[in-house]
C-alpha cells in the first residue's frame, strides 16, 4: 500500500459502512423498547384453550413479574389480588384485561416490560392463587413503593398493610 | 490529489445524505401516521362515552315519565347496556385514575341499579325509593353531559390532543396550556359523591362496609396470637423454624396481627406469612413460599391431607366442594355443612403441595366474613316439586340442599341439582322458598380439575 496517496475511496467506504451501521442500529432501536421475541411462547399457546384459564394466569403472572419481581412471594400474590379487587370495584374496569391495560395503571404495562420477560415459577403460582380468590391485602385497590416518588393524591388513601416493599391501600 | 478520487468521495457523501434524508422523512411519516391512529382511537372512545352518556340521560328521563312496567323492562336493559359501554370506553382514555374515578363509579352504579331492578323477585315494579334514586341519577347524568360537552369542545378546538397528554403525565409535567387530564378534572369535580343508593347490586356500597360475622371471641394479645399462629401452621415434621417475628398490624376488614416464620436452608428459606385476628385469635390466612417441583401424591391423597388438616385444627363440619390443580399444587375448597345443607358462603380454601402433602396456603377470609349461627328458613316446596321446575332435558345425578350467595350480601336457600345434558354437566339451583331457578353453572372438566362457569 502506498502511504503517500490518501485512500479516499477506502475512507468513503468506511464512512459508508459506519453510517449504515448507525442507521441500522437506530432502526433496530425503533422496533420497540428492548422487546425480544419470546422463545418458549409456543408452549403457552398450545395449552391455551377456551376451556382453561391458562390465558388469564399468563397475563396476570406477567404483570406480577413486571411489578413485583423482587418482592417476596406474598407480595406477588398481593399485587395479583389488587388487580382482582379492581375488577370488583365500581371505579375501575370490570374485566381482567380492562384493569391491566387501563392507561397509566401499571408502569410495566406502559413500558412493555410485561412482554419482554418470562414470568418465573412463583409469579405463576401467585397469579393462580390470586385468581383463585386469595387476597392477603383485604380488598386493597392501590399499591406503591413508599421509597419511590409517587403522586401526592395517592397518600390520601387509607393504608391497610405493608408487604415487602409495597404498601397496600384502599 | 486526484480529482477523480475527490469527485467520487463527494458523490458518495451526497448519496449518503440522500439516503439519510429519505430514511428520516419516512420515519417521520410513519410516526405521524401512528400518532393519528392513536388519536383516532382515543377520539372514538371519547365520542362513544359521550353518546352512551347522552343515551343514559335520555333513558333515565324516559323512565321517570313512563307508566308501563313492560316498557320499563326494556328501558332498564338499555340502561344497563349503555352504562357498561360508557364505562368500558371511559377507561380506555389516557387519563389518570383520579380524574375518572367518580365518573366511572357513577356509570357502574347506573348499570348496577338497572340490573338489580330487573333481577328483583317481584319483577320490574318501581317503588317510591327507586323513583327517587332514579331522579338523583338523572340529575347527575345531566351534569355529566354538560361537562363532557365542554371537554369535547376543547378537544375539537385543538386545545389538547389525547396522545399529547401521555407525555404530560409520564414526565409529571402538564405541557401546553391545556391537557386532557386537566380538562377532565372539571368533569370529575361536577360528579358529587352520590348519596348512598339503596339497591342490591354486585357493586353496591354496603358490600364494602360488610362486617365480619365469623370473628367471635375476646381480644387477644400479640403474644397469644403468635402462639396461635405457630401452632396452626403446617410446618411438616422435621422443618425447624429458624426465625420468627411479628410484622405489625393489618388494618383490613378484619383487624389482625401479622407474623413471619422462616424454615428451610439459609440459601433458599421458605417464608411463611400468617395473619391472626385481634378478636378471638382466628388464623385468617397463612401462606408458605416453598416451591413445589414435583408431584408424588395423588389428588385423592392431597384432599385427605387437607381434610385432616382442618380437623386437626379444630375446624369442624367442613366438606370439600371442588378442587383445582395448578402446577404441582392442588387447591381444595371447603364449605360449611349445617345439618344436610351445604353453606357455600362459608368458604375455606386450602392449597396442598403435591410432593409431600404439606398445606402451603390456608385462606379462611370467606368463612370468617360470613359464618354465623344461621336461622335457616323452612323450605316451602319439596325437593320433588323443585325437580319438576328443571328443564325436562336435564338428567339429575345428584341433589342436595345448599345456601348460595346472591347479588348484594344476601343468601338464598336452594336445592342443588347436579345434572347432565348432551354429555355436559350443570349445577342448577332452585330457590327452596319460591321455586325460582336462582342460578345455573356449567361444569367444565379440564386436566387441572373442574372449572365452574
HADDOCK unambig.tbl for C-alpha pairs under 7 A between the chains (distance, minus, plus):
assign (segid A and resid 8 and name CA) (segid B and resid 5 and name CA) 6.33 0.50 0.50
assign (segid A and resid 8 and name CA) (segid B and resid 9 and name CA) 6.43 0.50 0.50
assign (segid A and resid 9 and name CA) (segid B and resid 5 and name CA) 6.83 0.50 0.50
assign (segid A and resid 9 and name CA) (segid B and resid 9 and name CA) 6.64 0.50 0.50
assign (segid A and resid 12 and name CA) (segid B and resid 9 and name CA) 5.96 0.50 0.50
assign (segid A and resid 12 and name CA) (segid B and resid 12 and name CA) 6.80 0.50 0.50
assign (segid A and resid 51 and name CA) (segid B and resid 444 and name CA) 6.94 0.50 0.50
assign (segid A and resid 73 and name CA) (segid B and resid 289 and name CA) 5.66 0.50 0.50
assign (segid A and resid 89 and name CA) (segid B and resid 203 and name CA) 6.79 0.50 0.50
assign (segid A and resid 90 and name CA) (segid B and resid 104 and name CA) 6.80 0.50 0.50
assign (segid A and resid 90 and name CA) (segid B and resid 105 and name CA) 4.80 0.50 0.50
assign (segid A and resid 90 and name CA) (segid B and resid 108 and name CA) 5.53 0.50 0.50
assign (segid A and resid 90 and name CA) (segid B and resid 203 and name CA) 5.95 0.50 0.50
assign (segid A and resid 91 and name CA) (segid B and resid 101 and name CA) 4.91 0.50 0.50
assign (segid A and resid 91 and name CA) (segid B and resid 102 and name CA) 6.55 0.50 0.50
assign (segid A and resid 91 and name CA) (segid B and resid 104 and name CA) 4.79 0.50 0.50
assign (segid A and resid 91 and name CA) (segid B and resid 105 and name CA) 4.37 0.50 0.50
assign (segid A and resid 92 and name CA) (segid B and resid 104 and name CA) 6.78 0.50 0.50
assign (segid A and resid 93 and name CA) (segid B and resid 88 and name CA) 6.23 0.50 0.50
assign (segid A and resid 93 and name CA) (segid B and resid 91 and name CA) 6.50 0.50 0.50
assign (segid A and resid 102 and name CA) (segid B and resid 91 and name CA) 5.85 0.50 0.50
assign (segid A and resid 102 and name CA) (segid B and resid 92 and name CA) 5.98 0.50 0.50
assign (segid A and resid 103 and name CA) (segid B and resid 92 and name CA) 6.54 0.50 0.50
assign (segid A and resid 103 and name CA) (segid B and resid 93 and name CA) 6.89 0.50 0.50
assign (segid A and resid 103 and name CA) (segid B and resid 94 and name CA) 5.14 0.50 0.50
assign (segid A and resid 103 and name CA) (segid B and resid 95 and name CA) 6.73 0.50 0.50
assign (segid A and resid 104 and name CA) (segid B and resid 96 and name CA) 6.15 0.50 0.50
assign (segid A and resid 134 and name CA) (segid B and resid 363 and name CA) 6.70 0.50 0.50
assign (segid A and resid 138 and name CA) (segid B and resid 252 and name CA) 5.18 0.50 0.50
assign (segid A and resid 138 and name CA) (segid B and resid 253 and name CA) 6.12 0.50 0.50
assign (segid A and resid 160 and name CA) (segid B and resid 250 and name CA) 5.88 0.50 0.50
assign (segid A and resid 160 and name CA) (segid B and resid 251 and name CA) 4.65 0.50 0.50
assign (segid A and resid 160 and name CA) (segid B and resid 252 and name CA) 5.51 0.50 0.50
assign (segid A and resid 161 and name CA) (segid B and resid 250 and name CA) 5.13 0.50 0.50
assign (segid A and resid 161 and name CA) (segid B and resid 251 and name CA) 6.44 0.50 0.50
